[in-house]
Amino acid sequence: MVRRVAVIGAGSSGLACVKICVDEGLDPVCFESSDDIGGLWRFKESPEAERSSIYRSLVVNTSKEMMCFSDFPMPAYFPNYMHNSQLLQYFTLYAEHFHLLRYINFQTTVRSVTQRPDFSLSGQWDVVTINRDGEEERHIFDAVLVCSGHYTQPALPLSEFPGYEMFSGRCFHSWEYKDADACRGKRVVVVGIGNSGGDIAVEISRSAEKTFLSTRQGAWVVGRMSTNGLPLDMTAITRLNNILMMLLPKALVNWATERALNHKYDHRLYGLKPRHRLLDRRPLINDDLPGRILQGALVMKPNLKGFVDSGVVFEDGTVEENIDAVVFCTGYKGNFSFLPPALSEGPDGEMTLYKRLFAPSLQRPTLAIMGLFQTKGPIMPIVEMQARWAVKVFTGLSHLPSKKKMLEVIESERKRNMNSYPCPRQAALQVDYIPYLDFMAKQVGVRPNFLILLLRDPVLWVKVVFGPCTPYQYRLTGPGQWAGARHAILTQWKRVAQPFTTRAVPEPETRASVIFSPWLLTFGGSVIMAVFLSRDKIIPALQGAAQILDRSKIFLRDSWFNS
């Protein structure tokens, strides 16, 4: 029987795992190599080996209501898109509220995680750690949750570029980048157009003499703001949109969304236009990049081909001389050195995971890898749901299919994703945000039943189906139900608005025209319908219309104004 669980890492994933283990009556023991919580989101002035590293100015690209833990909304006064220091504050609040610090062993590094000799029967693991005094300690655990992240080993492909040995400038990975101070007045090349590459290129362009952004394929660029300045993910990631995406032709949706983006700034004109369509891959989230291109501070270039003595050569044959630094935003190696090598059985040495969580090769499903995926949406709600499912599997309340079936699912999903991601390793990492959450929620028993919800609580049903797919939806019912989930959903837009209420804005002196009143429009539509139904029975029809109007007013009022 699973009782004692090792949690490796005390970042956002580790904190969620510890909390969920406690909720399920298990005994978690968390090992954190640093001296505090936060993991990736704890900024350090200098990068530390074998640990993740972020730059000083990093701001999240998912909004607070979408990325929070499902039973702990972020404070209403927090900005919708937070600086990394504010997200760290949230983790501190979360850990303190649920009393999680008592389960964490700081300055303790996990050296190895291996199966015990009787693993086929017990499913237990031997875990070797090094404590703060440098002493080796051995532990036995019934299950293991790996939450150490995959941003600790930067991939720096210098050997792929001829002439780098003779280059007089500096080459380094974004893992080492902290701020643009060292780039002031210099000529800098940034390689890679992921979210980090976009952020770093924009920041460097504000102080460098000239900044070049080199990209192999280009990217569709979207800002954090949607219509009326609302958070983009709050308006885009909805169940209604998810249904429409399944029903409408993909080519039509691509055409419409790409047209809207190009209406703001022509991606071809700006040198951004990628080879792929918008829906095929994750877009680049950046508010400032097009503006920096417009001002000439940032210059788009094709893929880097090689180096010369003091410059770089691009694939189109152009050369930029007097380059002082090249920043490689080229990703990370998703390896876990402390795990058994046999688990890395993929074609390129990567881990083969069923639903990006469980290794089919294990005789007992008592190890789960958290957060090793990519998606078009926030990461934290998915990791939290992964933890809820993993714990159910550990305790025998949820069961995995056979090894053969799991491998078939892995290969099927990889092939499907390769239509958008030709690299098999990248293809295996991709998950669809809402469908993936719903799948795991079904395994846990917390997926909302929309028919029952419609019958019992139509006001809430409207918010859940037509509004943003916020994490609170998975606390409405089933195991781990949270009494505050309904209220959190009904008040989520108030928390979005709260940070903006820093100045009293005078209301317009004239009221909106009664001609455009929704009640009048509803009533007018009912009258017209009655006339067409029967000219001889206008009065009874008008009476029916009035009843419809009354019911409509009550429903709309309850749906939109009582939240």
C-alpha positions as CSV (number, residue, x, y, z in Angstrom):
1,M,0.0,0.0,0.0
2,V,1.4,3.4,-1.0
3,R,1.9,5.6,1.9
4,R,5.3,7.5,1.8
5,V,5.9,9.6,-1.3
6,A,9.1,11.4,-2.4
7,V,8.6,14.7,-4.1
8,I,11.7,16.0,-5.9
9,G,11.7,19.8,-6.1
10,A,9.8,22.5,-4.3
11,G,8.9,24.8,-7.2
12,S,5.3,25.3,-8.3
13,S,4.9,21.6,-9.3
14,G,6.5,20.3,-6.1
15,L,4.3,22.5,-3.9
16,A,1.1,21.3,-5.6
17,C,2.3,17.7,-5.3
18,V,3.0,18.0,-1.6
19,K,-0.4,19.6,-1.0
20,I,-2.3,16.9,-3.0
21,C,-0.5,14.1,-1.2
22,V,-1.5,15.6,2.1
23,D,-5.1,15.9,0.9
24,E,-5.1,12.2,0.0
25,G,-3.8,11.1,3.4
26,L,-0.3,10.3,2.2
27,D,3.1,11.2,3.8
28,P,5.1,13.4,1.3
29,V,8.8,14.1,1.8
30,C,10.0,16.9,-0.5
31,F,13.7,17.3,-1.4
32,E,14.7,20.8,-2.6
33,S,18.4,21.4,-3.5
34,S,18.2,25.2,-2.9
35,D,17.5,27.0,0.3
36,D,13.9,28.1,-0.5
37,I,10.7,27.4,-2.5
38,G,10.0,28.7,-6.0
39,G,12.2,26.7,-8.3
40,L,12.3,28.3,-11.7
41,W,10.6,31.4,-10.5
42,R,13.1,32.3,-7.8
43,F,15.5,34.8,-9.4
44,K,19.2,34.6,-8.6
45,E,21.8,37.2,-9.6
46,S,24.0,34.4,-11.0
47,P,23.0,31.1,-12.5
48,E,23.7,28.0,-10.5
49,A,24.7,24.7,-12.1
50,E,22.0,22.0,-12.3
51,R,19.3,24.6,-11.5
52,S,16.9,26.6,-13.6
53,S,17.6,30.3,-14.2
54,I,15.5,33.3,-15.2
55,Y,16.2,36.8,-16.2
56,R,15.4,39.8,-14.0
57,S,12.6,41.3,-16.1
58,L,10.7,38.1,-16.7
59,V,6.9,38.5,-16.7
60,V,4.5,35.6,-17.0
61,N,2.6,35.1,-20.3
62,T,-0.5,33.5,-18.8
63,S,-2.9,35.5,-16.6
64,K,-3.4,35.1,-12.9
65,E,-6.9,33.6,-13.1
66,M,-5.9,31.0,-15.7
67,M,-2.6,29.9,-14.1
68,C,-3.5,29.8,-10.4
69,F,-4.0,26.6,-8.3
70,S,-7.6,25.4,-8.5
71,D,-8.4,25.9,-4.8
72,F,-6.4,29.1,-4.1
73,P,-7.1,32.1,-6.3
74,M,-4.4,34.8,-6.5
75,P,-5.0,38.0,-4.6
76,A,-7.4,40.3,-6.4
77,Y,-4.9,43.2,-6.3
78,F,-2.2,41.2,-8.2
79,P,-1.7,42.4,-11.8
80,N,-3.2,40.1,-14.4
81,Y,0.3,39.4,-15.8
82,M,2.8,39.3,-13.0
83,H,6.5,39.9,-12.7
84,N,8.4,36.8,-11.5
85,S,8.8,38.2,-8.0
86,Q,5.0,38.5,-7.6
87,L,4.5,34.9,-8.7
88,L,7.0,33.9,-6.1
89,Q,4.9,35.8,-3.5
90,Y,1.9,33.8,-4.5
91,F,3.8,30.5,-4.0
92,T,4.8,31.7,-0.5
93,L,1.1,32.5,0.3
94,Y,0.1,29.1,-1.0
95,A,2.8,27.2,1.0
96,E,1.9,29.1,4.2
97,H,-1.9,28.7,3.8
98,F,-1.7,25.0,3.4
99,H,1.3,24.5,5.8
100,L,3.5,22.9,3.2
101,L,6.9,24.0,4.5
102,R,7.0,21.4,7.2
103,Y,7.3,18.7,4.5
104,I,10.2,20.2,2.6
105,N,13.9,19.3,3.2
106,F,15.9,22.3,1.9
107,Q,19.5,22.2,0.6
108,T,19.1,18.5,-0.1
109,T,20.0,17.1,-3.5
110,V,18.7,13.9,-4.9
111,R,21.6,11.8,-6.3
112,S,19.7,8.7,-7.5
113,V,16.3,7.1,-7.7
114,T,16.4,3.4,-8.3
115,Q,14.0,0.5,-8.1
116,R,14.3,-1.8,-5.1
117,P,15.0,-5.5,-5.7
118,D,11.4,-6.4,-5.0
119,F,10.0,-3.6,-7.2
120,S,7.8,-6.0,-9.2
121,L,5.9,-6.7,-6.0
122,S,6.3,-3.6,-3.8
123,G,6.7,-0.9,-6.4
124,Q,9.1,0.8,-3.9
125,W,12.1,3.0,-4.7
126,D,15.5,3.6,-3.2
127,V,16.3,7.3,-3.0
128,V,19.8,8.6,-2.3
129,T,20.2,12.2,-1.2
130,I,23.0,14.6,-0.1
131,N,22.1,16.9,2.7
132,R,23.3,20.4,3.5
133,D,26.3,19.0,5.4
134,G,27.4,16.9,2.4
135,E,26.3,13.6,4.0
136,E,24.7,10.9,2.0
137,E,21.4,9.6,3.2
138,R,19.3,6.6,1.9
139,H,15.5,6.4,1.9
140,I,12.8,4.0,0.9
141,F,9.6,5.4,-0.7
142,D,6.4,3.8,-2.0
143,A,6.2,6.3,-4.8
144,V,8.0,9.2,-6.4
145,L,6.9,12.4,-8.0
146,V,9.6,14.1,-10.1
147,C,9.1,17.9,-10.0
148,S,12.6,19.1,-10.7
149,G,11.7,20.6,-14.1
150,H,13.5,20.4,-17.4
151,Y,15.1,23.8,-17.6
152,T,18.3,23.0,-15.9
153,Q,20.5,21.7,-18.7
154,P,20.8,24.3,-21.5
155,A,21.2,23.1,-25.1
156,L,24.0,25.1,-26.6
157,P,24.6,23.8,-30.2
158,L,27.8,25.7,-30.9
159,S,29.4,22.7,-32.7
160,E,26.7,23.0,-35.4
161,F,28.1,26.4,-36.5
162,P,31.4,26.4,-38.3
163,G,34.0,29.0,-37.2
164,Y,32.7,29.4,-33.7
165,E,36.2,28.6,-32.3
166,M,37.6,31.6,-34.0
167,F,34.8,34.0,-33.1
168,S,36.1,37.0,-31.1
169,G,32.8,37.8,-29.4
170,R,31.0,36.0,-26.6
171,C,28.6,33.1,-27.1
172,F,26.3,32.1,-24.3
173,H,22.9,30.5,-23.6
174,S,19.9,32.4,-22.4
175,W,20.2,30.3,-19.2
176,E,23.1,32.7,-18.3
177,Y,21.3,35.9,-19.2
178,K,20.1,38.1,-16.4
179,D,19.8,41.6,-17.9
180,A,21.0,43.8,-20.8
181,D,23.5,45.9,-18.8
182,A,26.5,44.1,-20.4
183,C,25.0,44.6,-23.9
184,R,24.8,48.4,-23.7
185,G,26.2,50.0,-26.9
186,K,27.1,46.7,-28.4
187,R,26.0,44.7,-31.5
188,V,24.2,41.5,-30.4
189,V,22.6,38.5,-32.2
190,V,19.9,36.6,-30.5
191,V,19.3,33.1,-31.9
192,G,15.9,31.5,-31.4
193,I,12.4,33.0,-31.4
194,G,10.7,31.2,-28.6
195,N,9.2,33.3,-25.8
196,S,12.6,33.7,-24.1
197,G,14.2,34.7,-27.3
198,G,11.6,37.3,-28.0
199,D,11.8,38.8,-24.5
200,I,15.6,38.9,-24.5
201,A,15.8,40.4,-28.0
202,V,13.4,43.1,-27.1
203,E,15.2,43.9,-23.8
204,I,18.6,44.0,-25.4
205,S,17.4,46.2,-28.2
206,R,16.6,49.0,-25.7
207,S,20.3,49.4,-24.8
208,A,22.4,47.8,-27.5
209,E,23.7,49.7,-30.6
210,K,22.0,47.1,-32.8
211,T,20.1,43.8,-32.1
212,F,19.6,41.0,-34.6
213,L,17.0,38.2,-34.0
214,S,17.9,35.1,-36.0
215,T,15.1,32.5,-36.6
216,R,14.9,29.3,-38.5
217,Q,11.2,29.4,-39.2
218,G,9.7,32.6,-37.9
219,A,6.7,32.9,-35.6
220,W,3.2,34.2,-35.3
221,V,3.4,37.0,-32.7
222,V,0.5,37.7,-30.4
223,G,0.3,40.1,-27.4
224,R,-1.0,39.5,-23.9
225,M,-4.0,41.7,-24.5
226,S,-7.3,40.7,-26.2
227,T,-10.4,42.8,-27.1
228,N,-11.0,45.7,-24.7
229,G,-7.6,45.1,-23.2
230,L,-8.6,41.9,-21.4
231,P,-6.2,39.1,-20.9
232,L,-5.8,37.1,-24.1
233,D,-6.0,33.6,-22.5
234,M,-9.2,34.6,-20.6
235,T,-11.0,35.2,-23.9
236,A,-9.3,32.5,-26.0
237,I,-9.2,29.4,-23.8
238,T,-12.9,28.7,-23.4
239,R,-15.0,25.5,-23.8
240,L,-17.1,27.2,-26.4
241,N,-13.9,28.0,-28.5
242,N,-12.7,24.5,-28.0
243,I,-15.9,23.1,-29.4
244,L,-15.8,25.5,-32.3
245,M,-12.2,24.5,-33.1
246,M,-13.4,20.9,-33.4
247,L,-16.4,21.8,-35.6
248,L,-15.0,24.4,-37.9
249,P,-12.5,23.6,-40.7
250,K,-9.0,24.2,-39.5
251,A,-8.1,26.1,-42.7
252,L,-10.9,28.5,-42.1
253,V,-9.9,29.2,-38.5
254,N,-6.3,29.7,-39.6
255,W,-7.3,32.1,-42.3
256,A,-9.5,34.2,-40.0
257,T,-7.0,34.4,-37.1
258,E,-3.9,35.0,-39.3
259,R,-5.9,37.7,-41.1
260,A,-6.6,39.4,-37.7
261,L,-3.0,39.2,-36.7
262,N,-1.8,40.6,-40.0
263,H,-4.3,43.4,-39.7
264,K,-2.3,44.7,-36.6
265,Y,1.1,44.2,-38.3
266,D,1.9,42.4,-41.5
267,H,4.0,39.4,-40.5
268,R,5.5,39.1,-44.0
269,L,6.4,42.8,-44.0
270,Y,8.0,42.6,-40.6
271,G,10.0,39.5,-41.5
272,L,8.2,37.4,-38.9
273,K,6.0,35.2,-41.1
274,P,6.6,31.5,-40.4
275,R,6.4,28.5,-42.6
276,H,3.6,27.0,-40.4
277,R,0.0,28.0,-39.9
278,L,-1.0,29.7,-36.7
279,L,-2.8,26.7,-35.2
280,D,-0.1,24.3,-36.0
281,R,2.3,25.5,-33.3
282,R,2.4,27.7,-30.2
283,P,2.6,31.4,-31.0
284,L,5.2,33.8,-29.6
285,I,3.7,35.8,-26.8
286,N,5.2,39.2,-26.9
287,D,3.8,42.7,-26.6
288,D,6.8,44.8,-27.8
289,L,8.6,42.9,-30.5
290,P,6.8,44.4,-33.6
291,G,7.3,47.8,-32.2
292,R,11.0,47.3,-31.8
293,I,11.2,46.2,-35.4
294,L,9.2,49.2,-36.5
295,Q,11.7,51.5,-34.7
296,G,14.6,49.8,-36.3
297,A,16.2,48.8,-33.0
298,L,15.6,45.1,-33.8
299,V,16.4,43.5,-37.1
300,M,15.0,40.1,-38.2
301,K,17.4,37.7,-39.8
302,P,17.3,34.1,-41.1
303,N,18.8,31.1,-39.4
304,L,22.4,31.4,-38.2
305,K,24.8,29.5,-40.5
306,G,28.3,30.1,-39.0
307,F,30.8,32.5,-37.6
308,V,33.7,34.6,-39.0
309,D,36.4,36.3,-37.0
310,S,34.3,39.1,-35.6
311,G,30.9,38.5,-37.2
312,V,28.3,36.0,-38.1
313,V,27.0,34.5,-41.4
314,F,23.3,33.8,-42.0
315,E,21.7,31.2,-44.3
316,D,20.8,33.8,-46.9
317,G,24.5,34.7,-47.3
318,T,24.4,38.0,-45.5
319,V,27.1,38.8,-43.0
320,E,27.0,41.1,-39.9
321,E,30.4,42.3,-38.8
322,N,31.6,43.6,-35.4
323,I,29.3,41.4,-33.4
324,D,30.1,41.5,-29.7
325,A,27.8,38.7,-28.4
326,V,25.5,35.9,-29.5
327,V,22.8,34.8,-27.2
328,F,21.5,31.3,-27.9
329,C,17.8,30.8,-26.9
330,T,17.9,27.2,-28.1
331,G,16.0,25.3,-25.4
332,Y,17.0,22.7,-22.9
333,K,17.8,19.0,-22.6
334,G,14.9,17.2,-20.9
335,N,17.1,14.8,-19.0
336,F,16.9,13.6,-15.4
337,S,20.3,12.3,-14.4
338,F,19.2,10.9,-11.1
339,L,16.6,8.5,-12.8
340,P,17.4,5.0,-14.1
341,P,18.8,5.3,-17.7
342,A,16.4,2.6,-18.8
343,L,13.5,5.1,-18.5
344,S,15.0,7.2,-21.3
345,E,14.1,4.7,-24.0
346,G,12.9,7.1,-26.7
347,P,14.5,7.3,-30.2
348,D,16.6,10.3,-29.1
349,G,17.2,9.3,-25.5
350,E,14.0,11.1,-24.2
351,M,11.6,9.6,-21.8
352,T,8.6,7.7,-23.3
353,L,5.6,8.7,-21.2
354,Y,1.9,7.7,-21.3
355,K,-0.1,10.9,-21.3
356,R,3.2,12.7,-20.5
357,L,3.2,11.3,-17.0
358,F,3.8,7.5,-16.6
359,A,6.6,5.3,-18.0
360,P,5.0,2.2,-19.6
361,S,8.1,0.2,-19.0
362,L,7.6,0.2,-15.2
363,Q,6.0,-2.9,-13.8
364,R,4.4,-0.8,-11.1
365,P,3.1,2.7,-11.9
366,T,4.7,4.3,-8.8
367,L,6.7,7.1,-10.5
368,A,5.3,10.1,-12.3
369,I,7.2,12.9,-14.2
370,M,5.5,16.2,-13.7
371,G,5.5,19.1,-16.2
372,L,7.3,17.4,-19.1
373,F,5.0,18.7,-21.8
374,Q,4.2,21.7,-23.9
375,T,0.8,23.3,-24.5
376,K,-1.0,26.4,-25.7
377,G,-2.1,27.4,-22.2
378,P,-0.9,27.8,-18.6
379,I,1.3,25.0,-17.1
380,M,0.4,25.1,-13.5
381,P,-3.3,23.9,-13.7
382,I,-2.2,20.9,-15.8
383,V,0.6,19.9,-13.4
384,E,-1.8,20.2,-10.5
385,M,-4.2,17.9,-12.4
386,Q,-1.3,15.5,-13.2
387,A,-0.6,15.3,-9.5
388,R,-4.2,14.6,-8.6
389,W,-4.3,11.8,-11.2
390,A,-0.9,10.4,-10.3
391,V,-1.8,10.1,-6.6
392,K,-5.0,8.2,-7.6
393,V,-3.0,5.8,-9.6
394,F,-0.5,5.3,-6.8
395,T,-3.3,4.5,-4.4
396,G,-5.1,2.1,-6.8
397,L,-8.1,4.3,-7.2
398,S,-7.4,4.8,-10.9
399,H,-5.9,2.2,-13.2
400,L,-3.7,2.5,-16.3
401,P,-4.2,0.5,-19.4
402,S,-1.9,-2.3,-20.4
403,K,1.7,-1.6,-21.5
404,K,0.8,-2.5,-25.1
405,K,-2.2,-0.1,-25.1
406,M,-0.1,2.7,-23.5
407,L,2.6,2.4,-26.1
408,E,-0.1,2.5,-28.9
409,V,-1.5,5.7,-27.5
410,I,1.9,7.3,-27.2
411,E,2.8,6.4,-30.8
412,S,-0.7,7.5,-32.1
413,E,-0.4,10.9,-30.4
414,R,3.2,11.4,-31.6
415,K,2.2,10.7,-35.2
416,R,-0.8,13.1,-35.0
417,N,1.4,15.9,-33.5
418,M,4.1,15.4,-36.2
419,N,1.7,17.0,-38.7
420,S,2.7,20.2,-36.9
421,Y,6.0,19.3,-35.2
422,P,8.2,17.3,-37.6
423,C,10.7,16.6,-34.8
424,P,9.5,13.4,-33.0
425,R,10.9,14.6,-29.7
426,Q,8.9,17.9,-29.9
427,A,5.8,16.1,-31.2
428,A,5.8,13.8,-28.2
429,L,5.7,16.8,-25.8
430,Q,2.6,18.4,-27.2
431,V,-0.8,18.2,-25.4
432,D,-4.1,20.0,-26.1
433,Y,-5.0,22.2,-23.1
434,I,-8.7,21.6,-22.4
435,P,-8.9,18.0,-23.8
436,Y,-5.9,17.0,-21.8
437,L,-7.2,18.5,-18.6
438,D,-10.6,16.9,-19.2
439,F,-9.1,13.5,-19.8
440,M,-7.2,13.6,-16.5
441,A,-10.2,15.1,-14.7
442,K,-12.3,12.2,-15.8
443,Q,-9.8,9.7,-14.4
444,V,-9.8,11.6,-11.1
445,G,-13.6,11.9,-11.1
446,V,-13.7,15.7,-11.2
447,R,-14.7,16.5,-14.8
448,P,-17.8,18.8,-14.7
449,N,-21.0,17.1,-15.8
450,F,-22.4,19.8,-18.0
451,L,-26.0,18.4,-18.3
452,I,-26.4,18.2,-14.6
453,L,-24.8,21.6,-14.1
454,L,-27.2,23.1,-16.6
455,L,-30.2,21.7,-14.8
456,R,-29.1,22.5,-11.3
457,D,-27.2,25.8,-11.8
458,P,-27.8,27.4,-15.2
459,V,-26.1,30.6,-14.1
460,L,-22.9,28.7,-13.3
461,W,-23.3,26.6,-16.5
462,V,-23.2,29.8,-18.6
463,K,-19.9,30.9,-16.9
464,V,-18.3,27.5,-17.3
465,V,-19.2,26.8,-20.9
466,F,-19.0,30.3,-22.4
467,G,-16.4,31.9,-20.0
468,P,-12.7,31.2,-19.5
469,C,-11.7,27.6,-18.6
470,T,-10.3,28.6,-15.2
471,P,-8.9,25.9,-12.9
472,Y,-11.7,26.3,-10.4
473,Q,-14.0,24.3,-12.7
474,Y,-12.2,21.1,-11.6
475,R,-13.1,21.7,-7.9
476,L,-16.8,21.9,-8.4
477,T,-17.5,18.3,-7.8
478,G,-15.9,14.9,-7.0
479,P,-12.8,14.1,-4.9
480,G,-11.1,17.2,-3.6
481,Q,-14.2,19.4,-4.1
482,W,-13.7,22.9,-2.9
483,A,-16.7,24.8,-1.4
484,G,-15.4,28.1,-2.8
485,A,-15.1,27.0,-6.4
486,R,-18.5,28.3,-7.5
487,H,-17.9,31.7,-6.0
488,A,-14.4,31.8,-7.5
489,I,-15.9,31.3,-11.0
490,L,-18.6,33.9,-10.5
491,T,-16.2,36.5,-9.3
492,Q,-13.2,35.8,-11.6
493,W,-13.8,38.9,-13.8
494,K,-14.0,41.1,-10.7
495,R,-10.5,39.9,-9.8
496,V,-9.4,40.7,-13.4
497,A,-10.7,44.2,-13.0
498,Q,-9.4,44.9,-9.5
499,P,-5.8,46.0,-10.4
500,F,-7.2,48.6,-12.8
501,T,-9.3,50.4,-10.2
502,T,-6.5,52.8,-9.1
503,R,-8.2,55.9,-10.4
504,A,-11.8,57.0,-10.2
505,V,-13.1,57.4,-13.8
506,P,-16.0,59.9,-14.2
507,E,-19.1,58.3,-15.5
508,P,-20.6,59.8,-18.7
509,E,-23.3,62.4,-18.0
510,T,-25.6,61.0,-20.6
511,R,-27.1,57.6,-20.3
512,A,-26.9,55.1,-23.0
513,S,-29.7,55.4,-25.6
514,V,-32.8,53.5,-24.7
515,I,-33.0,52.4,-28.3
516,F,-30.1,50.0,-27.7
517,S,-31.4,48.7,-24.4
518,P,-31.1,44.8,-24.4
519,W,-34.6,44.6,-22.8
520,L,-36.1,46.7,-25.5
521,L,-34.4,44.8,-28.2
522,T,-35.6,41.5,-26.7
523,F,-39.1,42.9,-26.5
524,G,-39.0,44.2,-30.0
525,G,-37.9,40.9,-31.4
526,S,-40.7,39.1,-29.5
527,V,-43.3,41.6,-31.0
528,I,-42.0,41.0,-34.6
529,M,-42.1,37.3,-34.1
530,A,-45.7,37.5,-32.8
531,V,-46.8,39.5,-35.9
532,F,-45.3,36.9,-38.2
533,L,-46.9,34.1,-36.3
534,S,-50.4,35.4,-36.6
535,R,-51.9,38.7,-37.6
536,D,-55.2,37.6,-36.1
537,K,-53.8,36.8,-32.7
538,I,-51.5,39.7,-32.1
539,I,-52.7,40.4,-28.6
540,P,-52.2,36.8,-27.3
541,A,-48.9,36.7,-29.0
542,L,-47.8,40.0,-27.4
543,Q,-48.8,38.6,-24.0
544,G,-46.6,35.5,-24.7
545,A,-43.8,37.8,-25.8
546,A,-44.1,39.8,-22.6
547,Q,-43.8,36.5,-20.6
548,I,-40.7,35.6,-22.7
549,L,-39.3,39.0,-21.9
550,D,-39.8,38.6,-18.2
551,R,-38.1,35.2,-18.2
552,S,-35.3,36.5,-20.3
553,K,-34.7,39.4,-18.0
554,I,-34.5,37.2,-15.0
555,F,-32.2,34.7,-16.6
556,L,-29.8,37.3,-18.1
557,R,-29.8,39.3,-14.9
558,D,-28.9,36.2,-12.8
559,S,-26.3,35.1,-15.4
560,W,-24.3,38.3,-15.9
561,F,-25.0,40.7,-13.1
562,N,-25.2,38.6,-10.0
563,S,-21.6,37.6,-10.2
